[in-house]
């Protein structure tokens, strides 16, 4: 299927999509902070770059958006109609990476979290 936008317009639209500080992430951080929890955000020292790291509790938190991580049964987890081959590879790859990171994080010890 042909993209309904020009390359320049599509590039602009895609540049507006944020990788950090998304609305769901801000909501989770606001909730945790209001409950007195203190944390680091987007710490690249850990596998998968967790959105929130709670060193006091040896805990990491990932916030996965419905579109980018293809949540099962969610109305926002839809496949784009243009450039389908690219998006299938990208979105299913994200889902696989999430599963892999979750397996590794369950098996690893968080005693090595820097204080």
Phi and psi in degrees as a GROMACS rama.xvg file:
@    title "Ramachandran Plot"
@    xaxis  label "Phi"
@    yaxis  label "Psi"
@TYPE xy
-81.7439  138.357  UNK-2
-66.4242  136.599  UNK-3
-81.0616  -7.68982  UNK-4
-109.576  154.597  UNK-5
-70.8469  164.057  UNK-6
-58.9853  -40.0791  UNK-7
-64.8032  -44.9386  UNK-8
-65.6901  -44.1108  UNK-9
-61.9538  -41.0699  UNK-10
-60.6652  -42.4684  UNK-11
-63.7413  -45.9801  UNK-12
-58.7058  -47.331  UNK-13
-67.7791  -28.9325  UNK-14
-70.8765  -18.5971  UNK-15
-81.8175  -12.8912  UNK-16
-77.856  125.336  UNK-17
-94.4466  148.45  UNK-18
-100.185  -19.7151  UNK-19
-133.166  160.898  UNK-20
56.1896  43.7428  UNK-21
-77.0573  165.443  UNK-22
-58.1013  -45.1686  UNK-23
-61.7209  -38.1574  UNK-24
-64.4608  -43.8176  UNK-25
-63.7429  -39.8629  UNK-26
-61.7558  -45.1674  UNK-27
-64.4538  -45.7239  UNK-28
-62.9428  -41.7235  UNK-29
-61.7126  -42.5646  UNK-30
-61.8626  -49.4494  UNK-31
-62.7309  -42.6424  UNK-32
-64.591  -39.5389  UNK-33
-66.5104  -21.6987  UNK-34
-91.1789  6.9387  UNK-35
88.6885  6.6884  UNK-36
-85.7469  136.232  UNK-37
-112.447  145.714  UNK-38
-154.746  168.9  UNK-39
-106.022  151.746  UNK-40
-119.893  145.919  UNK-41
49.9065  49.5389  UNK-42
-81.9334  114.068  UNK-43
-77.8421  -3.59328  UNK-44
-73.6863  -12.8698  UNK-45
-111.137  150.827  UNK-46
-58.8456  128.049  UNK-47
86.2656  -0.649085  UNK-48
45.5839  77.0976  UNK-49
-62.8289  148.53  UNK-50
-68.0038  -39.1338  UNK-51
-133.72  135.201  UNK-52
-121.666  122.76  UNK-53
-107.31  87.2972  UNK-54
-61.0113  -35.628  UNK-55
-60.4581  -31.3368  UNK-56
-108.513  9.55008  UNK-57
48.0718  50.9699  UNK-58
-132.807  142.41  UNK-59
-123.087  151.235  UNK-60
-129.586  130.862  UNK-61
-109.622  138.032  UNK-62
-117.097  110.548  UNK-63
-104.091  123.179  UNK-64
-71.4043  146.912  UNK-65
-61.8279  -42.678  UNK-66
-68.403  -51.8668  UNK-67
-70.0593  -21.8023  UNK-68
-117.794  11.67  UNK-69
44.1266  61.7155  UNK-70
-64.1506  133.227  UNK-71
-65.1738  131.264  UNK-72
76.1079  9.30566  UNK-73
-97.4472  137.078  UNK-74
-69.057  -19.0952  UNK-75
-87.9669  -10.0451  UNK-76
-89.3689  74.0475  UNK-77
-114.066  152.063  UNK-78
-89.814  128.519  UNK-79
-59.2682  151.487  UNK-80
-88.3827  -15.6929  UNK-81
-106.648  147.412  UNK-82
55.3472  46.9179  UNK-83
-59.0151  -40.6199  UNK-84
-58.982  -45.3415  UNK-85
-60.9953  -49.3378  UNK-86
-67.407  -36.8349  UNK-87
-61.6947  -47.2106  UNK-88
-60.7986  -45.4329  UNK-89
-64.5661  -53.2646  UNK-90
-72.5687  -40.2842  UNK-91
-69.9004  -30.5693  UNK-92
-64.1954  -40.5996  UNK-93
-60.5739  -43.7996  UNK-94
-63.3309  -42.6445  UNK-95
-64.5615  -42.8851  UNK-96
-61.539  -39.6351  UNK-97
-60.5707  -45.3273  UNK-98
-61.8843  -43.2865  UNK-99
-62.7941  -46.0472  UNK-100
-64.1407  -36.6116  UNK-101
-66.5721  -41.5859  UNK-102
-62.5311  -45.291  UNK-103
-65.4627  -42.4542  UNK-104
-68.8625  -30.8174  UNK-105
-69.7992  -33.1924  UNK-106
-86.8461  -17.3313  UNK-107
-93.2937  155.71  UNK-108
-90.9686  134.361  UNK-109
-95.1222  18.3823  UNK-110
-69.4886  -13.4863  UNK-111
-94.0448  12.289  UNK-112
-69.5333  121.889  UNK-113
-63.7727  137.8  UNK-114
